[in-house]
Amino acid sequence: MANSLLNGVAATTTHRDRDELDRAVARLFFQFLQTHSITMLRLVLDGTIKRVEHRVQMTQQGEERELTDVVRRSSLPALADFPRWHECVALVKIVAFDAGDGRRTTIFPICGESDVVGILVLETDAPLSTREEDLVQGILGILRNHLALLDYGELDTLTGLLNRKTFESCFEKLRERLIRPAPKVVQHLPENRSQEAQPSWLALIDIDHFKAINDGFGHLFGDEVLLLVSRLMRRSFRSGDLLFRFGGEEFLVLLEQASEPGAQMALERLRSMVEGYTFPQVCRLTISVGYTRINPKDVATLCVERADAALYYAKSHGRNNVRSCEALVAAGEIKRKIGDGEIELF
C-alpha cells in the first residue's frame, strides 16, 4: 500500500491546473479510504464574507463531477450558514460528527500559506482511525506546499495578481464554459439558484502617463503606484473575476457572467476610485480602459486586440475614460476588418 500511495501522491502533484488538482486529490482519497463520498470545497471571499464553492464530489457509485461551474460568487452560500464547516475553518481543526443516517462525517481544513482555502468532507461508516486522519492530513500538507508552488509560478511578485503567462489558459477555460450548456442547480446547496448565462468580458487597463511617474519620482514610487492600483482593483471587482498584471503599467480583467451595464459599471467604479485616490508623492493619477465581449469562438489574441483598440481610442480621446469596442464599432468610431480580425480607427 505504501508504494501505491506514494505513486498516487506523485501522480497527483503533476497537475498544474487547479480544477484537475482537486479531482486528482479526491480520487486519491477515494482510492485509499473506505468512504461513501468525498467532497472538495473551495472558500471564496465576497467582500468580507467567506462563501463556499463546491468543486468535486465522488461517491461509491463512481460518480465524479464538478458541482459548481459558472455562478456569481454572491449567490454562493455563506460559510456561516454551515456551523460544522464554519467551526472547522475558524478553529483550523478536524471536525467529526454522526450524520444521523448511520454514517460518520469528518471535515478537514485545506490550508494555504496564510489561511484556510478549502474544506474536505468525508462520509464513512465508522470514525476514521488515527492512522487514517494522519494520512489525510499528510496529503493535505503536500497539497498546501504544491499550491504554494503554483502560486509562485502564477502570481505577479509585486502586485499578487495573476501574471501574464497564466492568461491564455484562464481565457481558454472561460471560453470553454461559454460553449458548454448551463450547469444544473446543486440541490443540496441552500440559496443556490440557476441563472440565465450572462456574457463575459475582457478589459485592458492602462495607467495614464506612467512613464512620467517613473521619470519624475523614481521606480520605487512607480512600483508603489502599481501595488496600490492592484489593491483598488480587488476592491472594485467581484471575488470571482480574474485580475492580471499584463505587463508594465497595463492590467487585464476577465469578467465572467456580467451584463454589459454591469461590466461598464464595474470598470467605471475602478476608474473613479483611482481618480479619487491620493497616491504617495504622486497624489493624483488616472487610468484608461478598453473592453470587449468574449465570444465562444474567440481566440485570446484577437480578443485582446479588440480591447486594445478600445483602450487606444480611450487614451487618444482625453484619457481617464472607459470605452467598449462593440459600442465604438456600432457608433462608427472604429471599424473591424472582416476576415483577418484587425481593427482600425477611422
N, C-alpha and C positions, 0 to 999 in steps of 0.2 A: 504493500500500500504506500509506503514511504516514497518509493521511486515513482509510482504513478502520480502521487500528489505533487512531488517536485516537478515532474514533467508537465502536469496541469498548470502549476503556477508559472512555469517558464513560458508555456504557450499563451497564457492569459496576458502576460506583460509584454507580449509582442505587439499588442494593439495600441494604435495611436489615436484612433477615433474614440471619443468618449462614449458614444452610444454602443459601439461594438465592445468596448471595455466593460460596460455594465452587463451586457448579455453574457460575456465570457466569464465574469465573476459569478453570475447567477448559475451558469452551467457547472462551474467548478464546485460550488457548494452543493448543488443538487446531486452531483456525482458522488460526493464523499460523505454526505449526511443523509440519514433516514428522515426525510421531510415530506409533508403533504404539499407544501407550497413554499416558494421563496419569492419575496417581493423586494425590488430595489427602488428606493425613492430618492429624489434629489430635493434639496431645500433651495428655494429661490427667494431673494429679498425683493419685496414690493414696498418701497419706501422704508418704513420701519417694521413692516410686518413680514414675518417669515411664513412662506407658503410651501405646500407640499406638492411635488410633481412626480407622479408615478412614471417609472421608466420601463421596468421589465417585471413580468411575473411568470413563474414556471410552476407547473402542477404535476401530480403523478400521472396524469393523462398525457403528459409530454407536451402540453401547451406552452408555448413561449411567445410572448407578444409585448410590444410596447403599449402601455396603457394610455399614455398621454402623448399626443402629437402636437399639432399647432393649436394652441389656445392662448387667449390673453392671460397674462400672468395674474391679473387682478381677479380672474374668475376661478383661479385655483383655490382650494380650501386652505384656510389658515392652519398653521401647525397647532395653534392654541385650541383648535376645535377637537383635537385628538389628545386627551390628557396623558395617555401612556406614552405616545410618541413625544409629546412635549417634555415629559419627565426625562426620557432618555436623552434628549438633546440638551435640556437645561442643565442636567447633572453630569452629562457625558459619561453615562454608565449603562450597563446592560439592564434591561427591564424585562422581567418574565412574569407571566400570569396564566391562569387557566382560562381558556377561551369560552368555556361553558358548553362545548359540544364534545367533551372528552378529549380535546386537543390542548396542547400547550403552545402558547405564543411567546417567542423570545425576540426582543428588539435590541439591535446593536447600533450604536452611533458610528457613522462613517466619518472619520476626521480628516480635515485638510491640514494645512500647515498651521493655521491660526484659529480655525473654527470648525464646527461640525457642518459638513457639506451634504450629508445624506443619511439615510436610515436603511438598515437591512432588517426585514421582518421574516422570521422563520416560524412555520407551523409544524409541530411534531406530535406524535402520540404520547411521548414521555418527555420529562425535562431533559435538557441537554446535560451530558456529563461534563465534569470539569475539563477533561481532555478535549471534548468537542468544543467547548467555549474557548479554550486556549487556541485550538486550531482556527476557529473563525477569527478571533482577534489577531492572530499572527498573519493570516492572509489579508485582513483589512489593513494591518500595518504596512504590508508590502504594497497594497493598493495606494495608501496615503503617499508613500515615497514615489510611486510611479506617477501619481497625479502631480506631485511637485515637479518632477522632471518634465512632464507635459507642459505645465505652466511656464517653466523656464524657457522652453522652446517656442511657446505660442504667444507669450506676452511681451509687449514692448517694455524694456527695462526702465525707462524713465517714467512713463505715464501709467503703466499697468494695464493699458488697453490691449486688445488683440493686435498682433503685428501683421504686417502686410503678407507674409508668406502663408498665413492661415486663411487669407481671404477667399481664394478660389475654392478651397474645399468647403468652406462655410456657405459660399454662394451656391455651389452645386447642390448641397443638401437642401437648401431653401428652395431652389428651383425644382428639385425632385418632389418636394412636398406640394408645390403648386400643381404638379401633374397628377399626383395621387388623389383619389377621392377623399372627401372629408372624413375624419375619423369618427367612429361611433362614440357615443357618450359612455363614460366609465360609470357603470351603475352604482358601484359601492362607494363612490366619492360624493359626499353631500355637496349641494350647491353648485355642482358642475353642470353646465348646460351646453348642449350643442349649439354652435353658432354658424351662421352662414359665412363662408370664407370671404374675407376681405382681401384686397390686393396687398402686395408687398412693394417696398420702395428702396432704392439705393440713393444715398445722398453723399455728396462731396462737400467738405467744409474747409475753407482756407482762411487763415488769419491774415487780415489786410496789413500790408506794409510791414511784414515780419522782418524783412532784411534790415529795415531801418532800426528796428528794436535791437537786433544783434549788433549792428554797427554803432548805434548810439549808446547802448547801455552794457553791451558785452554779452557773451554767450551764456553766462551764468544766469542773467536775468531773462534771457531768451528761453532757457530751459524751464525757469520758474513759470513763465507765461504758458508754455506747453502743458506743464503739470496742472496749473490752475484751470486752464480751458478743459482739460480732460475731466477734472472734477465737476465742472459745470455741466459737462455732457452727461455724466452719470446722474446728475440731479434732474436733467431735462427729459431724459428718455426712460422708457419702461425697463424693468429689470431683464426682460427677455430680448430686448433689442441688442444687436451686436455692434459694438463700438470698436473701431480700429484706428490706430495711428498709421496712416497710409504712407507717410514719408515726409520728413522735414516738418513744415507747419501745416500739412494737409491731413485731414481726418476723413474717415468714411463711416457711414452708418447704414446698417441693414435694418429697416423697419418692417417687421412681419405682421401681417394682418392688421392693417390700418387703413381707414378710409382716406381719400385724398384730402379732405378738410382736416382730418386728424393728423396726417403726416405734415401738412403745411403748418398746423398749429404747433406741433412739437418742435419743428425746425425754427419757427418764428420765436418760440419761447426761448430756445437756446440763443438765438441772435440777440434778443432783448436782454437776456441775463448777462451775456458777455459785454454788451454795450453799457450796461449799468454797473458793471463790476469795477471796483477800484483795484488795479494791479499795482504791486510794489514798484516804485520808481516810475514805471511806465504810465501809471494812472489809468488812462482810458485807451481801449482799442476796440476794434470791430472785426466781424467775420463776414464773409460772403459764402452763400450756399447755393448749390445747384443740385436738383434731384430729378429722378425719373422712375417710372413704374417698371417693375421687374416682370417680364413676360415668361411663360412656361418654356418657350423655346429660345430664350436669350442665351447668349454667350457672355461670360463675365466681362471680357474686354470691351465688347460693344456697349454693354450696359454702362460701364464706367465712362466710355466715350460720350454717351448721351448726357450723363450727369455733368461731365466736364464741360460740354458745350454750354449747358445752362449756367454752370459756375463762371465760365469765361464771360458770358453775357452779363451776369450779375456784377462782376468786377469791372467790366468796361462801361457799366451804366450806374456809376456812383458808389459801388461797393456797399457794404452793410445792408444787403438785401437778400431775399430768398427767392429763387426762380425755379419753376417747373419746366422741364424740357418739353413735355407734352403741351403745356399751356402756351409756350413760346412758339412751338410749331403751329398750333391752331391759330394763333394770332398773326402768323406770317412773319414773326421776328427772326426765326431761324428756319432752315429747311433741311430736310433729310434726303440725301441721295438714295434713290431706290436701287437696291441690288448689292451695294458694297457696304452699307451701314454707316457711311460717313455722314457727318452733319456739318453744314456750312452756315455761317452767319450771313445775313443779307447785308 
